[in-house]
């Protein structure tokens, strides 16, 4: 099959946003365009702040040249009410996807490659036998239902973020040739050369909440009260929202750790990467209250940590153990100070395996994706 150079990336995400999933979308599109593809990004203007204004989007993302952006009208209730958000999301997502997919037909779009993170876009386009690929980053009952019925169509394919997602999707073995697992990747363009490290700096960069729950950062902060934790270490947390930044700042002040724990608001992405490169250790922390965090997550920050030359300390979740080069991670038990401090001490003397950084680049990731959809 000769690859068509026209891609329509249709998603129910909202732009602009500081969420990692929107960064992932733009990162992938950037490298698709670098490979010579014409990409049309299509999404709903579902929130007050949603915008397809290129100047607005360029403030949030490393905006690729020649990207066509189309924000579609969203006349459905999700994003307009603070009540019944979950059910309104499901209904609005279903209706918007159905409306959007009416624009496309096999007669007019046979040669177009469709990418989506929406299970409803995936289902509606697969029924029309269009070349559609779902990027699956998490599972739900609705998504699993749509995946199983959509993958039966001739031109439907799925890219899972990791192997565990693929296993838990329960797709039968006959469809395995239409499924691949491709982990996240890192954009080398965001990194500077010859950055000096700040001795003892441990860093966490990212959203300070996940699925409307905190990431258990208070536990890490509390560990710095322990006299057994080496005084040379200090913690820098960079993220948002501002309300959570302010709450954690107050907490740090209350327990008297202003000199060892520093909380900062979100930074421009390149500035955040610079702070990562200045650090010695990167932290992966989540709460076990969410199944996605425990089993499926493939954190973008992890790939940025290792590309930036950091050693990585992570809460001992299955998802973290399944990350590439996880032998270089030192794990600690959730909510166990003794385990955290022990792991930190072990990490200091840990000999790291040599990493082929090209294998975790976005260019390599997109090459895998494009090779997969072309076969």
C-alpha positions, 0 to 999 in steps of 0.5 A: 500500500502506498501511503496517502499524504493526507491525514485528518486527525479528528479528536474530541479533545479541547484546545488549547489546554495544558493537559498532557494528552493535548501535548501528545496530539500536537507532538505527533502531528508535528512529526507527521508533518515533518514526514511530508504529510498534510494534516488537518486537525479537527476538534469541537469548540466545546468550552468557552476557552476552546479556540482554533485561532493559530495565534492562541494555539501557538502560545501553548504548543510547539506549533508545526508549520502547514498545519490546518486547524478546524474547530467545529461548532459544538451545540451539545451540553458538555462544557456548558454546565458543571453538573452531571459532567460524566453523563453529559460528556458521554452524550455530547461526545456521541452526538458530536462524533456522529454529526462530524462523521456524516461529512465523510464517505468512502466515495470521497475519502477513500484515500484519506488517512484518519487518526483519532483518539475518539472511540465514537469517531473510530466506530462511525468511520470504521463502519464506512470502511474508511482508513481509520486508526484509533490511538487508545490511551485509556479504557472504559466500558464504552471504549472497549465496546466500541473497539470490539465492534469497530476492529472487525471492519476491514480498514480499522486499526488501533494503536495502544499506548502500551501492551497492558491496554492491548491485553485488557481491551479483550480483542481476540487474536484474529485481529492482532495484526490490526493492533500495535503498542507504541509507547510515548516519545520525546521531542528532542527539539525542546532540549538544550545542550550542555546544561549544568545540573543542580546537585540534589534537585528532585523534580516533578513537572506536570499537572498536580491533579489527575482525573480530579484527584491529587497526585499524592504529592503531600506524601513526598513533601512529608518525606522531607521532614524525615531526618533520615532523608539526606539534607542535600536533596531538595524538591521542585514541583512545577505544574498547575492548576494555580489553586493546587499550587497555592494549596501546596505552597501553604502546606509547605509553609505550615510544616516549615519546609520552605527551604527544601520544597519549592512549588512553582506554577506552570511554565512555558514548555521549553522552560519546564524542559530546561528545569528538568535538564537542570535536575538530577532526579525525576519523580513519577507519582500518582495515587492508586485510587485510579486504575489508569494510573496503576495499570496504563499510564505512559507519562510523557514526563518520564521520557523527558526525564530520561532524555534530560539525563535524569535518574528516575524515582517512581511509585511502584505501579504496574504501569511504571514497571512496564515503561521502556528502560524500567530497569533504570528506575528505582521504585518505592512503595506507595505511602511508605516513607522508609521505602521512599528514602531507601529507594532514593539512597539506592538510586544515587548509586544505581548504575544506569544501562546505556539508553538509545535515545533515538528509540524514544524519540517522537520521530521513531514513534511516528515512523512506527505509526506510519509503517503500521498504517501503511501495511 
